[in-house]
Amino acid sequence: MTVSPSANPLAPDGLRVPSDPNLLDPAIWPASAHRQSGELIVGGVSATEIAARFGTPVYVLDEADVQRRATEVRDAFRGALEAVGSSAKIYYAGKAFLSVAVVRWMDDLGLHLDVASGGEFAVALAAGFDPARVGYHGNNKSVAEIERAVAHRVGAIVLDSEIEIERVAAAARSAGVSQRVRLRVNSGVHASTHEFLATSHEDQKFGVPLSEVPRLVARIREHQSLDFLGLHCHIGSQIFDTGGFSESASRLIAVHRDLLAGGPVPELNLGGGFGIAYVDGDDPTPIDRIAEQIAQAVAGECAAFGIPVPVVAVEPGRSIIGPAGLTLYEVGTIKDVRVDHDLGTAVRRYVSVDGGMSDNIRTALYGADYTVRIASRSSDAEPELVRLAGKHCESGDIVVSADYLPADVAPGDLVAVAATGAYCWSLSSNYNYLGRPPVVSVRDGRARVLVRGETEADLLRRDAALDEPNDGEAS
């Protein structure tokens, strides 16, 4: 038998058939997203206008929404830490998405900046960002990267191994400066979505075990060229509640207290990883409640030990820029595939678009879930289960594994995938020689390019053989 689209057994558990597949859930879509005469409008600009001006695929950022979310995070943590007698530092995690314009937005709002490579640091410098407000991450920073960071008097270098202690100390000594550093530690707490696991040991490339902290901090303090700020820990990503943060803070503060006997430990960096909603049913804790609960947990542990509450640093990225972004594609082909299952046969509709894993690898890499809607129009057709596929030569080239679109979705339609502001452009590639799409910001009815898209000419320009004479003979 054939099952009707509204009751398709191929739909994953938890994916509900929408009463209206045109609706835009405000918990998932950019704050300004709405429909006007059926068409998706974001930042006061229509989807068709964006596609006509910049082509597809195209990443779109609601500029005002990015800034609003950054302000909310800033104010929430500052207020929560002030309430317990301390203060907060908020680092925007540039790995989520970084461009000169975004750096300047964060600068204007008074946020610090977290970078994880020489390239990201170069973007910060190009934007005119004060290096003293930059935190520099990475498990394998090159000597050249360290020397450059030290030369620019970067605000803090996060030491990820014992080897880096000596490398940063030598670079600072050579430059005649005292370099502020943090030590990244593994608290043994792993958190993701609603769950966290506390263990004694972690098998990962980042950080050092808690048991090694006293010895390594003593080594840091032996170097006059290093200024120890405190511990750093990152427990995971896409975290919906604060249980993992509280457990990690408890473990870190116990070590923090012991370190005070050897000198000041002014700060504690708890990292980032605050989650966002990608699909219906995702329910991340509001940022003001996260900030309050983290502040209370830290303050409670410090009170139990009779020590002052340190400055608390956090590093949000996804929660600031992710929900403010979307990606526009044009539908190319549609294919219905009959699939056998326990109840008989059902149809999976493959809707293929003009992008794919080169502009959003997260679905293939992590099994990430996304929401898709027709952007160029609305429709009264019944909901149909679809799989949004890319155009790459890979069977795993899927952008949205499962969602519902109106059954009359057709070639030439524009579709929008929500919550792509974080880790999509950052992880993009030129697979199959596709140029990376442009990044466009929209605000108050105006659209502008933040990052230019790549053309075939751009890609060929890197091919050095084109500069060599072609004598027609194989070498």
N, C-alpha and C positions, 0 to 999 in steps of 0.2 A: 504494500500500500504506500501511498505518498502522503506525507504529513503536511498540513497547511503551514505556511510561513509563520503564522502567529503562534504556533505551538511547535516550533522546530526543535526536535530532540538534539540537534547538533549544537545548540546554544550551551555555553558553559553554565555550571551552577552559579546562581547569583545574578546572572544577566536577565533582567526583567524586560518583557515586551513593553515598550513605552506606549502610553495612551496617545501620545502625539510625537512622532519622530522628528518634528521640527523644533521642539522646545529646546531652549538653551538654559541648562541648569546654572544659576549664578555661582554655585559653589565650585564649578569646574571651569567656566569660561571667563575671559577677561571682564573686568567690572563694567566696561562700556558696551559690551556685546549685546546686541538686540536685533530684532528684525524690523525692517521697514519695507512695506509693500512686499513682504515675503523674503527680502534679501538680507543677508547678514551685514550688519554695520558694526564696525569697531573703531573706536577713537573718532567717530563721526565720519568715517570713510567707508564706502561700500566695498564689498568683496570684489565685485566686477571691476570697479575702478582700480583697485590695487592690482588685480591680475592684468588689466589692460596696460597699466603703466610699467609694471615691474616683471611681468611674466609669472609663470608658475613652474616649479614650486617656488614659494616665497614664504619666509618666516616673517611674522608680523608681531610686533610688540606694542601693547597699549602703554605708552610712555607714562601717562598719569597714574595708571594702575601700579606700575613698577615703583614709582616714587611713593605712592600711598602705602604700599606694602612695606617698603623699606622704612618709612616713617613709623608705621605701626610697630615693627619689630624694635626699632630704636627706642621709642617711647615706652614700650612695654617693659623692656629689660632695664632701662634706666630707672623707671618708676619702681619696679619691683626690688631692685637692689638698693635704691635709696631708702626704701621702707624698712630695710634690715640694716641700715647704717653703713652701706658701702656704695659702690658705683659699678657701672658696667662699661665694657668696651664691645662694640658690635663691629665685627669684620665681615664685609660682604665677601662670600667665597667665589672668587673669580672663575673657578673651574666650571661653574654652572653655565655662565655665558659672560664673555668679556669683550668689550670694545671701548674705544676712547670715549664715546658718548656715555656709555653706562658708567665708566669710571668717574666721569665728571658729575653724573647724577648723584652717585654715592658721596662724592666729595662735597657737593652742595648741601647734602643732608647731614654732613658731619660724621659719616660712617668711616671706619677703618677699612682696609682692603687686605684680603688674603690671596696670595699668589703661590703657585706651585711649580714655577719654571722660570727660566730666563726670559722666555718669550712673554709670559704673562707680566713679568716685572717690566719688560720693555714697553708694554701697552700702558702700564701705570705711569711710567716716566714720560711717555709721549703725551699723555693726557695732562701732564703737569701736576700729578698727585704727589703730595709730600711723602717722600720715602719713610719719614719718621712714623707715619701712620700705616705702614705696610708690615704684615706678617708674612714670612717667607717659609713655605713648606717644602717637602720633598724628601723621599727616602734615599735618593742618590744624587744630591746636588754636586755638580762638577766643581772643581777648584776654581775655575773661571767664574762660575755663577756665584760662588761664595765671595770671591774677591770683589766682584762687581757690586754685590749687595752691601758688603762692608764699606766699600769706597763711597757709596751713596748714603751711608749712615741709615740703613734700613732699620725700622723700628724694632723688629724682633726676628731672629732666625730660630726656627724650631729644629732643635737637634734631634735627629732620628736614630742615631747610633753612636757608639763610643768613638768610632773613627771620626765622626763629624765634630766631636768636641775638639779634637786636636787640629782638624783642618780649619775650623772657624777661629780657634784661638790663634793659630799661626797667621791667618789673614789679618785679624784685628791687630795683632802685635806688629806686623809689618807695616800696617797703615797708621800705627800710633794712636789707636782708638780703643775704647772699651765698648765691646759689642754686646747688646742685650740679647739674651737667649732664653728659650723655653726648652724643656725636655719632654719629648713625646713618650707617653707611657701606655702600656696595655693594661687596662684595669681588670680585664677578664670578663667584662660585660659586653654582650653582643645584643644589639637591639634592632628590630625591624618591624614596622607597622605596629601591631598591637602586642607583640611578644618580645621578651628579652630573656637571655640565658646568661647566668653568671657561672663562670668556671674559674679554675685556678690558672690556666695557661691558655695562651692564644697562639695559633699557628698562622701567622701572617707576616707580611714583609714590613709593616710599619711599627715603629716604636720599640720600647724596651720593656721587659717585665717589671712589675712593681717591686719585686724582690731586689732588683738591681739598682733601684733609684738612689738609695743612700750612698752607695759607692760612687755612682756616676755624678751625682750632684757634688760630692766632695771633690771629685776630679775637676769639675767645672770651676769650683770655688778656688782651686789651686792656681788657676790662670788669672793673672791680673788684667788680662785683656778681655775677659768675659764678665758680664754682669747678669746674674741669674734672676730671672723674673718669676719663674714658677713652672708648674707642671701643665702639660697639655694632654688631652685625651679626646678621641673621637670614637664613639661607640657604634655607629652605623648610619644608615640612610633611610629616608622615607619612614620616619618614626612618628607614630600617631599619638603617643602619650608620654608621660614623664617617668614611668617606673624605672626604666633603664638609666636615665640621667640621675635619678635619686640614688640608685644603688652604686653607680660609678662614682658619684660625688662622695658618698660615704667612704668608699675605699680610698679615694684620692686624698680626702681631708685627713684621714688617719696618718698617711705618710707626710702630708703637708705639715701637720703638727710637729712631727719628729724633726723635719728639716729646719724648723724655726730655731732649734737649739744651735744650729751652725751659722745662722745669719738670716737676713730678711727674705721672705717669700711673699712678695706683694700681690701676686696675681694667681688666678686659677683659670685655665682655659678649658671649657667643657665641650668645645667643638660645635658641630652643627648637626644636620640630618633631620630637621623638622619636616614632617610630611605634608603633602598637599593632596587634594582630591583629583584623581584622574578619571574615575568612572562613578556612576551612580552607586551609592552604598559606601564609598570611601568617606570616613568621618574623622579627619584629623582634629586634634585638640586645638582650640583657638590659641593664637600666639600669646595673648595676654595671660591666659590661664597657664600656659607652659612657663612663661617667665615667672609668674608668681610662685608656682610650685617648685621650680628650680631654686629660686631665691630662698624660699622657706626651707627647702631641704638642706641647702648649703648652710644657712644660718643656724638651723637646728643642730647640725653636726658640729659646727664651730662652738656653739654654746655648750654642747656636751663636753667638749675638750677645753673650754675656757680660753679660747683664742679668738682674735679679731676675725671678722669676715673679710676675706681678701677681695680685691677687685675681681669680678667675674667677667671673663671674655667668652663670647660665643661667635660662631662662624656660619650664619645662615646664607644659603645661596638659592637653592631650589624654591624655598618658601617665599622668597622675594620676587624672583623673576619667572618661575615656572608657570604659575596660573595666568600671568599677564601676557603669555605668548600663545600663538596658534600658527599652524602651517596651512597654507592654501595649496590645493592641487587641482588639476583638471582631470576628469575621468576620460580614459581612453577606450578601454574595452570592458565588456561585461560577459561573464561566462558562468553558466549554471552547471554545477558538477553534482551528479547523483552519487550519494554516499550510502552504503549499506550500514545498518545499525541493528540493535537488538529488536527493534519494533518493526523493521522493514527497510524502507528506503526514504531518504530525505534529500533535499537539495541545498547545497551550499553555494551561494552566489558570490563569485569572485569579481570584485570591482577593482580594476587596475588603474593606477594613476601614473602621472608623469614624473614621479620621484620614487622614493623607497628607502632601502637600507642605507644608501649613501647620505641621505639627509636626516634619517632617524633610525639608528642602529639599535635602539634600546629594546624594541620588541624582539628582534632576533637575538640580541645579546643577553637580555635579562628576562625575557618573557613578559615585558611590561604591557600593561593594559592602557588603552586610550579610548576616547569618545570621538565619534565622527558625526558630522551633520552636513546636509546639502547647504551650500552657502549662497548660491546664485539665485535661489528661489525657494519657496515653500511648496508643499504638496499635500493633497488630500488622500493620496494613495495609502493603503494599509502598510504597516511596518513589515519589512523583509529582513531576515537575518543575512548579513553580508560579512565578507572578509575583505578588507581593503589591502590590496596587494600592490607592490611596487613593480618597476619595469626592469629590474636587474635579472641577470642570468643566474639566479639562485632560487631554489624552491622555498627556502626560508626567508625570502624577501617579503616580509609582511609588515605593514604599518599598523593596522588595527586588526587584531586576530578575530574579534567578534563584536558586532554591534548591529543595531537596527537602523536602516535607512528606508525612506519611502520606496515602495516596490517599483515605482516608475523612474528610479535613478537611471540616467542615460548618458551615453558619451557626450562630452561637451559640458556637462554639469561641473560647476566648481564645488569641491567639498573642502571642509575645514576640519582639521584635527586639533583638539583643544589641548591646553597645558603642555605645549612644546617649547616654552621659553627656556627651560633648563636642560642641558646635556644633549640637545639635538644638534644645534650648530657646532657645539664644542667637540662632539664626537663624529662629525661629518667627514666624509672622504670623497675621493674621486673614483670610486669603484666603477668599472665599465666606462671610464673616461667621461663621467658626468661632472659638470662643473657644480661646485657648491652653490646653493641658492643665495640670493641677497637677503639681508636682514633689514626690514623696514620698520620704522616706528610711526605710529599714528597718534595724533592728538588734535582735538578741536577742529576736526575736519581737514587736517593737513597730513600728508604722508611724506616722509623723507627717508633716504637710504642711510642706514648706519654702517653697514658692511656691504660692499659691492659684490654682486654675484660674479661667478667665474664663467668665462666663455671658453669655447674650444680653442680659440687663439691663445688665451691665457695658459691653458694646459700645454699646448704645443710649444709655447715660448720656453718652457723648461727643458725641452728635449734637445740636448746638446748636439745630437747628430744632425739636426737641421742646419747647424752652423758649419758643417763639414761638406766639402765637395762630394757630389755623387757621381762617381765615374762609371757606374753601372755594373761594376764587377763585385762579386762576393769576395770578402776577405777570408 
